[in-house]
Amino acid sequence: MNPLASQLNETLQRENSHVHDMLSALGKSIYFPKEGILSQSAEAKAKAKKFNATIGIAIENGQPMHLKVIQDTLSTYNPKDIYEYAPPAGKPELRTAWRKKMLEENPSIGNKLIGNPIVTNALTHGLSIAADLFADVGDAVIIPDKNWENYELTFEIRRGAQIVNYTLYNEEERFNSEGLREALLAQKSKGKAIVVLNFPNNPTGYTPDAQDGKAIVAAIQEAAEAGINVVVLTDDAYFGLFFENSLHESLFGQLADLHPRVLAVKIDGATKEEYVWGFRVGFITYAGQSDALLSALEQKTMGIIRATISSGPHPSQTFVLHALNSPEFNVQKQEKYEIMKGRANRTKSILDSGKFDDAWGYYPFNSGYFMCLKLKTVEAEALRVHLLNHHGVGTIALGETDLRVAFSCIEEGNLEELFTIIYQSVKEIETVAANK
């Protein structure tokens, strides 16, 4: 094993042996090189005032070489803020600005010890980093039965972990914290579990309330007290889009210093929060018991980044930083929030009208981009195909009964027509079936 990796492992073993034991084989082996091109280039950038012939970019007239046809469309920005490589951990000013935003929006973090956010190539990359660091073959990854399908690719297909499902809703149509608790405690013989908490949930658009949030935290604490090392990943992709009486913070804050056997990892980003899906700017942030522990985890994270994408795109990091620092940012973001909230509320009022009750019910939703219909008489895939082929309407079929509708991308004034078409399609399929 490389001496740098061994040194990081020794630090983790000393600071919190449970966190060391959570690492995968790859997580134990990975490190960020302190010698080589990157470190020598960084030293040269600070000291080589006459000529700097280190890193692989081109310089012209004292600034990064660029094409006029590109710079003409980006003239607001200094070439050094878009053409140079960003550091593997991300643009330092952006990391600072995102940390400030995170602390303001999640007061439950308080004075708890958390690391500096590391920039990822959006949320999927952040989850992939976590999978590489913590998931080994056979490790349990606990997620609800209604989940984002990419978890299977990220944890099960790529890393060989075992997906363990529990039912998202209980009989009272609230978050099934007891199901989570049972799934966690079932891992006692393994001594390790990875939990993914995705609120607002994709595909249902559901976020638990404060009472259920405490029950989730209690279930994780009980597992830790039973001797299970728990890596908790809060997938906060749709953070901030809370429209009703639900949690309005990430559970990361409550989990940050919960127990020595609990490692809280926050994965979030500008992607959905700031409506910049194509920018691919996300963040991964650790909570821990000491600065040394956090530094070791961040060094290993940078090692994964260096070994995969080297560093994230610089232009989009600059664009997001510019937005966060703008005096208009909060006002403009609130305007978009109100539009999204209006669409969610209009969707709920349409569904609660009673006009469609013979065709479907719906799962509780209160946040995010989506909601799910629970079909009563037709199969979801048949309805999806019929809507697409006969009415030019796109939806997502999930299992036999669930149809996901993204109200986020439908103008509020068009929502009633959308659900009327879906209902009409149900009736058309029923008629065909009855005439067979």
VOPAGU-2260 file (C-alpha; in pm, 1 decimal, decimal comma):
REM VOPAGU-2260
SITE   aa  ch    i         X         Y         Z
SITE  MET   A    0       0,0       0,0       0,0
SITE  ASN   A    1     123,9     349,3     -79,4
SITE  PRO   A    2     272,7     521,9     227,2
SITE  LEU   A    3      38,5     819,1     183,2
SITE  ALA   A    4    -264,3     587,9     192,5
SITE  SER   A    5    -124,7     414,7     500,9
SITE  GLN   A    6     -72,5     750,5     669,7
SITE  LEU   A    7    -432,8     855,6     601,4
SITE  ASN   A    8    -558,7     519,8     730,5
SITE  GLU   A    9    -351,8     557,6    1046,9
SITE  THR   A   10    -503,5     901,4    1101,5
SITE  LEU   A   11    -855,1     765,7    1062,1
SITE  GLN   A   12    -776,6     468,9    1287,2
SITE  ARG   A   13    -647,3     706,4    1554,2
SITE  GLU   A   14    -925,1     965,7    1527,4
SITE  ASN   A   15   -1219,4     725,0    1487,3
SITE  SER   A   16   -1154,6     357,0    1423,2
SITE  HIS   A   17   -1522,1     304,1    1327,6
SITE  VAL   A   18   -1486,4     544,1    1033,8
SITE  HIS   A   19   -1168,6     362,5     927,4
SITE  ASP   A   20   -1362,5      35,1     932,3
SITE  MET   A   21   -1636,5     186,2     713,5
SITE  LEU   A   22   -1393,8     228,3     423,3
SITE  SER   A   23   -1404,5      -9,1     129,6
SITE  ALA   A   24   -1087,7    -179,4       8,1
SITE  LEU   A   25   -1058,5      96,7    -250,7
SITE  GLY   A   26   -1127,9     357,0      17,3
SITE  LYS   A   27    -838,3     223,5     223,3
SITE  SER   A   28    -604,5     215,4     -76,4
SITE  ILE   A   29    -682,2     558,4    -223,4
SITE  TYR   A   30    -480,7     872,7    -149,7
SITE  PHE   A   31    -414,8    1212,5    -304,3
SITE  PRO   A   32     -60,4    1239,6    -441,7
SITE  LYS   A   33     144,9    1503,3    -261,1
SITE  GLU   A   34     431,8    1468,5    -502,5
SITE  GLY   A   35     404,5    1481,9    -877,5
SITE  ILE   A   36     261,3    1709,8   -1143,4
SITE  LEU   A   37     -15,3    1870,5    -935,5
SITE  SER   A   38     191,7    1949,2    -628,9
SITE  GLN   A   39     490,8    2070,5    -832,2
SITE  SER   A   40     261,2    2285,5   -1047,6
SITE  ALA   A   41     101,0    2437,4    -737,9
SITE  GLU   A   42     444,9    2520,2    -596,2
SITE  ALA   A   43     549,4    2671,8    -927,0
SITE  LYS   A   44     231,8    2880,9    -947,8
SITE  ALA   A   45     325,2    3039,4    -616,1
SITE  LYS   A   46     696,8    3087,3    -679,2
SITE  ALA   A   47     775,4    3079,5   -1054,2
SITE  LYS   A   48     749,2    3451,5   -1125,4
SITE  LYS   A   49     966,8    3452,8   -1438,8
SITE  PHE   A   50     859,8    3144,5   -1636,0
SITE  ASN   A   51     619,4    2868,6   -1532,4
SITE  ALA   A   52     664,3    2567,4   -1756,7
SITE  THR   A   53     475,9    2311,3   -1548,7
SITE  ILE   A   54     107,7    2242,4   -1600,4
SITE  GLY   A   55     -40,0    2146,2   -1935,6
SITE  ILE   A   56    -220,0    2462,5   -2042,3
SITE  ALA   A   57    -119,3    2722,3   -2300,7
SITE  ILE   A   58     -50,7    3088,2   -2214,4
SITE  GLU   A   59     -70,6    3384,4   -2448,7
SITE  ASN   A   60     -15,4    3748,8   -2353,6
SITE  GLY   A   61     -10,8    3658,8   -1985,7
SITE  GLN   A   62    -346,0    3481,1   -1974,4
SITE  PRO   A   63    -482,3    3139,1   -2070,3
SITE  MET   A   64    -488,4    3096,3   -2447,3
SITE  HIS   A   65    -842,7    3089,5   -2585,7
SITE  LEU   A   66   -1046,0    3119,6   -2901,4
SITE  LYS   A   67   -1222,5    3448,6   -2967,0
SITE  VAL   A   68   -1536,7    3267,4   -3087,0
SITE  ILE   A   69   -1569,5    3120,4   -2737,2
SITE  GLN   A   70   -1458,4    3419,5   -2533,2
SITE  ASP   A   71   -1698,0    3650,5   -2719,7
SITE  THR   A   72   -1988,9    3463,4   -2561,2
SITE  LEU   A   73   -1823,2    3469,8   -2216,9
SITE  SER   A   74   -1686,8    3821,9   -2215,0
SITE  THR   A   75   -1820,3    3889,2   -1864,3
SITE  TYR   A   76   -1558,1    3652,1   -1723,6
SITE  ASN   A   77   -1183,1    3678,7   -1691,9
SITE  PRO   A   78   -1011,3    3402,6   -1894,1
SITE  LYS   A   79    -826,8    3284,8   -1581,2
SITE  ASP   A   80   -1165,2    3200,2   -1424,0
SITE  ILE   A   81   -1287,1    2976,1   -1702,6
SITE  TYR   A   82   -1002,4    2825,5   -1905,7
SITE  GLU   A   83    -752,9    2709,0   -1645,7
SITE  TYR   A   84    -793,9    2377,1   -1466,3
SITE  ALA   A   85    -993,5    2401,9   -1146,5
SITE  PRO   A   86    -824,3    2242,6    -842,9
SITE  PRO   A   87    -927,5    1878,3    -781,3
SITE  ALA   A   88   -1125,9    1982,9    -473,0
SITE  GLY   A   89   -1290,4    2265,5    -665,0
SITE  LYS   A   90   -1261,5    2641,9    -684,8
SITE  PRO   A   91   -1172,1    2756,6    -329,0
SITE  GLU   A   92   -1399,6    3061,4    -337,0
SITE  LEU   A   93   -1692,1    2844,6    -445,7
SITE  ARG   A   94   -1630,1    2593,8    -167,1
SITE  THR   A   95   -1631,4    2877,7      85,9
SITE  ALA   A   96   -1948,3    3031,6     -56,1
SITE  TRP   A   97   -2133,1    2696,9     -60,2
SITE  ARG   A   98   -2030,8    2624,2     298,3
SITE  LYS   A   99   -2165,6    2964,4     405,5
SITE  LYS   A  100   -2493,2    2895,3     224,5
SITE  MET   A  101   -2517,6    2547,0     379,3
SITE  LEU   A  102   -2472,6    2680,0     732,4
SITE  GLU   A  103   -2729,5    2955,4     679,9
SITE  GLU   A  104   -2990,5    2714,5     540,4
SITE  ASN   A  105   -2925,3    2438,5     795,2
SITE  PRO   A  106   -2907,8    2601,7    1139,7
SITE  SER   A  107   -2918,0    2255,3    1301,1
SITE  ILE   A  108   -2552,9    2215,7    1198,5
SITE  GLY   A  109   -2471,0    2492,9    1444,8
SITE  ASN   A  110   -2116,2    2461,1    1574,9
SITE  LYS   A  111   -2080,3    2094,7    1484,4
SITE  LEU   A  112   -1759,4    2003,9    1309,1
SITE  ILE   A  113   -1800,5    1967,6     934,5
SITE  GLY   A  114   -1550,7    1977,5     652,8
SITE  ASN   A  115   -1522,8    2217,6     364,7
SITE  PRO   A  116   -1746,5    2109,4      73,1
SITE  ILE   A  117   -1554,4    1943,8    -209,2
SITE  VAL   A  118   -1681,5    2015,4    -559,8
SITE  THR   A  119   -1812,2    1717,2    -755,2
SITE  ASN   A  120   -1935,7    1680,4   -1110,6
SITE  ALA   A  121   -2292,8    1709,2    -975,5
SITE  LEU   A  122   -2487,8    1472,6    -750,0
SITE  THR   A  123   -2430,1    1143,0    -931,3
SITE  HIS   A  124   -2055,8    1194,8    -908,6
SITE  GLY   A  125   -2084,0    1269,3    -536,8
SITE  LEU   A  126   -2276,5     946,6    -479,9
SITE  SER   A  127   -2023,3     758,8    -690,7
SITE  ILE   A  128   -1737,6     894,8    -479,2
SITE  ALA   A  129   -1916,3     780,8    -164,5
SITE  ALA   A  130   -1976,4     438,5    -318,4
SITE  ASP   A  131   -1609,4     404,2    -408,9
SITE  LEU   A  132   -1494,6     505,7     -61,2
SITE  PHE   A  133   -1739,7     305,0     147,3
SITE  ALA   A  134   -1913,2      27,9     -49,9
SITE  ASP   A  135   -1760,0    -317,3     -86,1
SITE  VAL   A  136   -1904,4    -636,4    -229,2
SITE  GLY   A  137   -2194,6    -752,1     -11,4
SITE  ASP   A  138   -2228,2    -431,1     191,3
SITE  ALA   A  139   -2590,0    -336,1     256,4
SITE  VAL   A  140   -2714,3     -13,3      97,2
SITE  ILE   A  141   -3049,3      69,9     255,4
SITE  ILE   A  142   -3296,4     271,1      47,2
SITE  PRO   A  143   -3679,1     288,4      31,8
SITE  ASP   A  144   -3873,8      89,5    -224,7
SITE  LYS   A  145   -3950,9     411,2    -412,9
SITE  ASN   A  146   -3613,6     541,2    -517,3
SITE  TRP   A  147   -3397,6     684,5    -792,9
SITE  GLU   A  148   -3297,1     393,4   -1017,4
SITE  ASN   A  149   -2939,7     520,2   -1048,3
SITE  TYR   A  150   -2867,5     399,1    -692,8
SITE  GLU   A  151   -2868,5      44,6    -826,8
SITE  LEU   A  152   -2609,1     128,1   -1091,2
SITE  THR   A  153   -2395,1     331,1    -850,8
SITE  PHE   A  154   -2384,6      93,7    -555,2
SITE  GLU   A  155   -2488,6    -250,7    -676,0
SITE  ILE   A  156   -2361,9    -274,4   -1034,3
SITE  ARG   A  157   -2043,4     -67,0    -995,4
SITE  ARG   A  158   -1943,7    -170,7    -644,8
SITE  GLY   A  159   -2115,6    -505,5    -582,9
SITE  ALA   A  160   -2307,1    -384,7    -278,3
SITE  GLN   A  161   -2646,5    -530,6    -187,6
SITE  ILE   A  162   -2953,0    -307,2    -216,2
SITE  VAL   A  163   -3186,3    -350,6      83,0
SITE  ASN   A  164   -3532,5    -197,5      43,9
SITE  TYR   A  165   -3792,3     -96,5     299,0
SITE  THR   A  166   -4137,9      44,8     227,9
SITE  LEU   A  167   -4127,1     425,2     202,8
SITE  TYR   A  168   -4471,4     491,5     352,7
SITE  ASN   A  169   -4630,2     327,8     656,0
SITE  GLU   A  170   -5001,5     255,2     698,0
SITE  GLU   A  171   -5065,1     615,3     804,1
SITE  GLU   A  172   -4897,3     733,1     480,0
SITE  ARG   A  173   -4609,0     884,3     674,6
SITE  PHE   A  174   -4241,4     799,9     647,0
SITE  ASN   A  175   -4180,6     440,3     750,7
SITE  SER   A  176   -3910,3     496,8    1011,8
SITE  GLU   A  177   -3982,1     154,8    1163,8
SITE  GLY   A  178   -3907,9      -7,5     828,8
SITE  LEU   A  179   -3576,8     177,8     813,5
SITE  ARG   A  180   -3499,4      73,3    1170,6
SITE  GLU   A  181   -3567,4    -294,5    1097,2
SITE  ALA   A  182   -3357,3    -287,3     779,9
SITE  LEU   A  183   -3069,7    -132,1     973,5
SITE  LEU   A  184   -3080,3    -370,5    1267,5
SITE  ALA   A  185   -3091,8    -665,3    1026,2
SITE  GLN   A  186   -2730,5    -574,8     935,2
SITE  LYS   A  187   -2596,7    -646,1    1285,5
SITE  SER   A  188   -2413,7    -958,4    1171,3
SITE  LYS   A  189   -2235,3    -755,4     901,9
SITE  GLY   A  190   -2157,8    -472,6    1141,8
SITE  LYS   A  191   -2192,6    -213,9     867,9
SITE  ALA   A  192   -2464,1     -42,2     665,4
SITE  ILE   A  193   -2489,7     242,4     417,3
SITE  VAL   A  194   -2812,3     443,4     435,9
SITE  VAL   A  195   -2921,6     681,9     161,7
SITE  LEU   A  196   -3172,9     948,8     266,7
SITE  ASN   A  197   -3317,5    1131,0     -35,0
SITE  PHE   A  198   -3550,7    1417,7      60,0
SITE  PRO   A  199   -3738,9    1550,4    -124,9
SITE  ASN   A  200   -3772,8    1198,8    -256,5
SITE  ASN   A  201   -3736,5    1111,1    -621,7
SITE  PRO   A  202   -3982,5     984,9    -750,8
SITE  THR   A  203   -4256,6    1074,1    -501,0
SITE  GLY   A  204   -4177,2    1433,6    -406,7
SITE  TYR   A  205   -4212,5    1344,9     -37,7
SITE  THR   A  206   -4024,4    1485,7     262,5
SITE  PRO   A  207   -4092,7    1368,4     620,3
SITE  ASP   A  208   -4198,3    1615,1     887,7
SITE  ALA   A  209   -3995,1    1705,9    1196,6
SITE  GLN   A  210   -4143,4    1424,8    1405,1
SITE  ASP   A  211   -4053,8    1160,6    1147,8
SITE  GLY   A  212   -3713,7    1320,1    1103,0
SITE  LYS   A  213   -3642,5    1258,5    1471,6
SITE  ALA   A  214   -3759,1     897,6    1430,4
SITE  ILE   A  215   -3516,4     850,3    1139,9
SITE  VAL   A  216   -3228,9     986,0    1348,3
SITE  ALA   A  217   -3333,1     766,2    1641,8
SITE  ALA   A  218   -3332,9     455,0    1420,5
SITE  ILE   A  219   -2981,2     531,4    1299,9
SITE  GLN   A  220   -2863,5     596,7    1655,8
SITE  GLU   A  221   -3014,4     268,7    1774,6
SITE  ALA   A  222   -2826,6      82,9    1500,2
SITE  ALA   A  223   -2501,8     253,0    1600,4
SITE  GLU   A  224   -2557,1     166,4    1965,9
SITE  ALA   A  225   -2613,4    -194,8    1856,7
SITE  GLY   A  226   -2259,8    -198,2    1715,8
SITE  ILE   A  227   -2335,5    -124,8    1349,0
SITE  ASN   A  228   -2113,3     122,7    1164,1
SITE  VAL   A  229   -2352,1     341,8     963,4
SITE  VAL   A  230   -2254,0     560,7     669,0
SITE  VAL   A  231   -2546,3     799,5     613,2
SITE  LEU   A  232   -2558,0     974,5     277,0
SITE  THR   A  233   -2806,1    1260,9     260,3
SITE  ASP   A  234   -2886,7    1296,1    -109,2
SITE  ASP   A  235   -3013,7    1653,7     -98,3
SITE  ALA   A  236   -3055,9    1700,2    -472,9
SITE  TYR   A  237   -3386,0    1890,1    -440,3
SITE  PHE   A  238   -3297,9    2075,1    -121,9
SITE  GLY   A  239   -3494,8    2391,5     -50,9
SITE  LEU   A  240   -3802,6    2297,5    -252,1
SITE  PHE   A  241   -4017,8    2234,1      55,6
SITE  PHE   A  242   -4374,4    2349,4      -2,2
SITE  GLU   A  243   -4564,7    2232,8     306,7
SITE  ASN   A  244   -4520,6    2132,2     669,9
SITE  SER   A  245   -4216,3    1911,6     628,0
SITE  LEU   A  246   -3854,4    1921,8     731,9
SITE  HIS   A  247   -3701,2    2234,7     582,8
SITE  GLU   A  248   -3344,1    2130,7     659,6
SITE  SER   A  249   -3123,4    1841,1     564,9
SITE  LEU   A  250   -3100,5    1566,6     827,9
SITE  PHE   A  251   -2723,4    1605,5     789,8
SITE  GLY   A  252   -2731,2    1861,5    1071,3
SITE  GLN   A  253   -2893,8    1623,3    1319,3
SITE  LEU   A  254   -2668,0    1336,2    1212,0
SITE  ALA   A  255   -2340,0    1529,4    1217,7
SITE  ASP   A  256   -2237,9    1440,3    1574,3
SITE  LEU   A  257   -2488,5    1166,5    1649,7
SITE  HIS   A  258   -2257,0     879,5    1743,1
SITE  PRO   A  259   -1894,0     771,5    1680,5
SITE  ARG   A  260   -2027,3     485,0    1465,9
SITE  VAL   A  261   -2225,0     722,9    1240,1
SITE  LEU   A  262   -2055,0     902,2     952,7
SITE  ALA   A  263   -2276,6    1172,2     803,4
SITE  VAL   A  264   -2204,6    1270,0     441,4
SITE  LYS   A  265   -2398,2    1547,6     269,4
SITE  ILE   A  266   -2425,7    1528,8    -108,4
SITE  ASP   A  267   -2591,8    1828,1    -271,8
SITE  GLY   A  268   -2540,1    2077,2    -549,5
SITE  ALA   A  269   -2646,9    2368,7    -761,4
SITE  THR   A  270   -2796,3    2131,0   -1019,5
SITE  LYS   A  271   -3157,9    2140,6    -901,6
SITE  GLU   A  272   -3134,4    2404,7    -629,0
SITE  GLU   A  273   -3016,8    2679,1    -864,6
SITE  TYR   A  274   -3179,6    2541,2   -1182,9
SITE  VAL   A  275   -2848,3    2477,6   -1359,7
SITE  TRP   A  276   -2886,6    2111,6   -1452,4
SITE  GLY   A  277   -2630,3    2114,4   -1733,2
SITE  PHE   A  278   -2362,0    2290,7   -1527,7
SITE  ARG   A  279   -2288,6    1969,0   -1331,5
SITE  VAL   A  280   -2176,0    2137,0   -1008,9
SITE  GLY   A  281   -2227,3    1939,7    -689,2
SITE  PHE   A  282   -2063,6    1905,7    -348,7
SITE  ILE   A  283   -1972,8    1637,7     -95,8
SITE  THR   A  284   -1929,1    1737,3     269,6
SITE  TYR   A  285   -1829,2    1526,0     569,6
SITE  ALA   A  286   -1907,3    1560,3     939,2
SITE  GLY   A  287   -1657,9    1426,8    1191,4
SITE  GLN   A  288   -1505,7    1436,4    1536,1
SITE  SER   A  289   -1178,7    1610,4    1448,1
SITE  ASP   A  290   -1011,2    1822,9    1183,8
SITE  ALA   A  291    -757,3    1546,4    1126,6
SITE  LEU   A  292   -1033,1    1294,6    1050,4
SITE  LEU   A  293   -1205,0    1534,5     811,2
SITE  SER   A  294    -876,9    1613,5     638,5
SITE  ALA   A  295    -804,9    1243,3     584,7
SITE  LEU   A  296   -1150,1    1184,0     433,5
SITE  GLU   A  297   -1110,2    1486,2     208,9
SITE  GLN   A  298    -766,5    1369,4      93,0
SITE  LYS   A  299    -913,9    1032,6      -1,2
SITE  THR   A  300   -1201,8    1205,0    -178,3
SITE  MET   A  301    -955,2    1412,9    -377,9
SITE  GLY   A  302    -771,8    1092,2    -461,9
SITE  ILE   A  303   -1090,1     945,3    -612,1
SITE  ILE   A  304   -1147,4    1266,7    -809,1
SITE  ARG   A  305    -787,9    1273,2    -932,4
SITE  ALA   A  306    -813,0     908,8   -1041,0
SITE  THR   A  307   -1141,4     954,3   -1230,3
SITE  ILE   A  308   -1213,7    1303,0   -1366,9
SITE  SER   A  309    -900,2    1482,1   -1238,3
SITE  SER   A  310   -1103,4    1795,0   -1163,5
SITE  GLY   A  311   -1446,3    1936,8   -1234,0
SITE  PRO   A  312   -1524,4    2194,4   -1504,6
SITE  HIS   A  313   -1397,2    2541,5   -1418,1
SITE  PRO   A  314   -1645,6    2757,2   -1615,8
SITE  SER   A  315   -1957,7    2623,0   -1448,8
SITE  GLN   A  316   -1797,3    2659,6   -1105,2
SITE  THR   A  317   -1726,9    3023,6   -1187,9
SITE  PHE   A  318   -2084,4    3075,8   -1309,1
SITE  VAL   A  319   -2231,2    2932,4    -988,4
SITE  LEU   A  320   -1993,9    3137,6    -771,7
SITE  HIS   A  321   -2095,9    3451,0    -961,3
SITE  ALA   A  322   -2462,1    3373,3    -892,6
SITE  LEU   A  323   -2408,7    3302,2    -521,1
SITE  ASN   A  324   -2227,2    3633,9    -480,7
SITE  SER   A  325   -2487,2    3835,3    -671,2
SITE  PRO   A  326   -2714,2    4067,7    -466,8
SITE  GLU   A  327   -3002,2    3951,5    -687,3
SITE  PHE   A  328   -2950,7    3581,5    -614,6
SITE  ASN   A  329   -3191,5    3536,7    -323,4
SITE  VAL   A  330   -3468,0    3745,1    -481,5
SITE  GLN   A  331   -3450,3    3556,4    -810,5
SITE  LYS   A  332   -3434,2    3219,7    -636,6
SITE  GLN   A  333   -3743,2    3304,7    -431,4
SITE  GLU   A  334   -3928,8    3394,4    -751,5
SITE  LYS   A  335   -3857,8    3050,2    -895,8
SITE  TYR   A  336   -3950,4    2882,8    -567,0
SITE  GLU   A  337   -4293,1    3049,4    -576,1
SITE  ILE   A  338   -4348,8    2922,4    -930,3
SITE  MET   A  339   -4256,8    2568,6    -828,0
SITE  LYS   A  340   -4472,6    2585,4    -516,0
SITE  GLY   A  341   -4764,4    2708,8    -726,7
SITE  ARG   A  342   -4730,9    2411,1    -958,4
SITE  ALA   A  343   -4715,4    2165,7    -667,3
SITE  ASN   A  344   -5019,5    2319,0    -497,5
SITE  ARG   A  345   -5216,1    2330,8    -822,2
SITE  THR   A  346   -5133,5    1966,0    -887,4
SITE  LYS   A  347   -5262,8    1869,8    -544,7
SITE  SER   A  348   -5585,5    2071,2    -583,6
SITE  ILE   A  349   -5654,8    1904,8    -919,5
SITE  LEU   A  350   -5596,4    1557,9    -776,0
SITE  ASP   A  351   -5810,9    1636,4    -472,2
SITE  SER   A  352   -6105,1    1746,7    -687,9
SITE  GLY   A  353   -6242,9    1391,9    -694,1
SITE  LYS   A  354   -6276,0    1385,6   -1073,9
SITE  PHE   A  355   -6012,4    1116,9   -1115,9
SITE  ASP   A  356   -6063,9     903,2    -806,0
SITE  ASP   A  357   -6190,6     599,6    -998,6
SITE  ALA   A  358   -5867,3     589,6   -1200,6
SITE  TRP   A  359   -5600,1     654,7    -942,1
SITE  GLY   A  360   -5493,9     765,3    -598,0
SITE  TYR   A  361   -5165,3     939,7    -530,9
SITE  TYR   A  362   -4877,6     904,1    -290,3
SITE  PRO   A  363   -4826,6    1188,7     -41,2
SITE  PHE   A  364   -4606,5    1466,6    -179,6
SITE  ASN   A  365   -4506,4    1803,7     -41,0
SITE  SER   A  366   -4177,8    1903,9    -203,4
SITE  GLY   A  367   -3936,9    1869,0    -494,8
SITE  TYR   A  368   -4012,6    1820,6    -864,9
SITE  PHE   A  369   -4233,3    1511,5    -878,5
SITE  MET   A  370   -4539,1    1324,2    -762,7
SITE  CYS   A  371   -4655,6     967,3    -824,8
SITE  LEU   A  372   -4999,7     843,7    -922,2
SITE  LYS   A  373   -5107,0     503,5    -790,1
SITE  LEU   A  374   -5311,5     355,1   -1074,7
SITE  LYS   A  375   -5616,9     143,6    -991,9
SITE  THR   A  376   -5726,0     -14,4   -1321,4
SITE  VAL   A  377   -5442,3     -11,4   -1576,0
SITE  GLU   A  378   -5072,6     -94,6   -1573,9
SITE  ALA   A  379   -4829,3     196,1   -1557,5
SITE  GLU   A  380   -4620,3      90,7   -1857,1
SITE  ALA   A  381   -4928,3      43,7   -2077,3
SITE  LEU   A  382   -5049,1     389,7   -1977,9
SITE  ARG   A  383   -4707,7     546,5   -2037,0
SITE  VAL   A  384   -4685,3     402,5   -2387,9
SITE  HIS   A  385   -5044,9     496,7   -2470,1
SITE  LEU   A  386   -4992,6     855,2   -2352,5
SITE  LEU   A  387   -4679,5     886,2   -2560,8
SITE  ASN   A  388   -4811,1     724,0   -2879,5
SITE  HIS   A  389   -5165,4     860,9   -2883,3
SITE  HIS   A  390   -5140,7    1196,5   -2705,4
SITE  GLY   A  391   -4776,8    1304,0   -2723,0
SITE  VAL   A  392   -4749,2    1313,4   -2342,2
SITE  GLY   A  393   -4439,6    1186,0   -2161,4
SITE  THR   A  394   -4447,2    1033,1   -1812,6
SITE  ILE   A  395   -4241,1     773,9   -1623,9
SITE  ALA   A  396   -4373,8     427,5   -1538,5
SITE  LEU   A  397   -4240,2     274,6   -1217,2
SITE  GLY   A  398   -4344,1     -82,2   -1145,1
SITE  GLU   A  399   -4696,4    -201,9   -1220,3
SITE  THR   A  400   -4900,5      74,5   -1059,8
SITE  ASP   A  401   -4692,9     391,0   -1024,4
SITE  LEU   A  402   -4674,1     672,1   -1279,3
SITE  ARG   A  403   -4436,4     958,5   -1205,2
SITE  VAL   A  404   -4537,9    1305,5   -1318,8
SITE  ALA   A  405   -4286,8    1591,4   -1309,5
SITE  PHE   A  406   -4503,9    1894,7   -1237,6
SITE  SER   A  407   -4179,5    2093,4   -1234,6
SITE  CYS   A  408   -4172,1    2106,2   -1614,2
SITE  ILE   A  409   -4540,9    2182,6   -1674,5
SITE  GLU   A  410   -4673,2    2539,5   -1665,6
SITE  GLU   A  411   -4930,4    2580,5   -1388,4
SITE  GLY   A  412   -5201,1    2669,6   -1640,0
SITE  ASN   A  413   -5146,2    2341,7   -1828,2
SITE  LEU   A  414   -5160,8    2102,7   -1533,6
SITE  GLU   A  415   -5534,0    2036,8   -1542,8
SITE  GLU   A  416   -5518,4    1954,5   -1912,8
SITE  LEU   A  417   -5228,7    1716,7   -1844,5
SITE  PHE   A  418   -5418,2    1516,6   -1582,8
SITE  THR   A  419   -5733,0    1520,3   -1793,0
SITE  ILE   A  420   -5538,2    1362,0   -2078,5
SITE  ILE   A  421   -5391,0    1100,7   -1842,7
SITE  TYR   A  422   -5743,2    1019,7   -1719,0
SITE  GLN   A  423   -5874,7    1002,7   -2075,9
SITE  SER   A  424   -5597,5     759,5   -2162,4
SITE  VAL   A  425   -5687,6     536,8   -1868,6
SITE  LYS   A  426   -6046,8     522,0   -1997,3
SITE  GLU   A  427   -5931,0     449,0   -2351,3
SITE  ILE   A  428   -5720,8     155,6   -2231,0
SITE  GLU   A  429   -6010,7      29,6   -2018,0
SITE  THR   A  430   -6243,0      42,4   -2320,7
SITE  VAL   A  431   -6003,6    -154,3   -2538,1
SITE  ALA   A  432   -5962,8    -415,6   -2263,8
SITE  ALA   A  433   -6340,7    -444,1   -2216,6
SITE  ASN   A  434   -6399,0    -503,8   -2590,4
SITE  LYS   A  435   -6148,4    -786,7   -2617,5
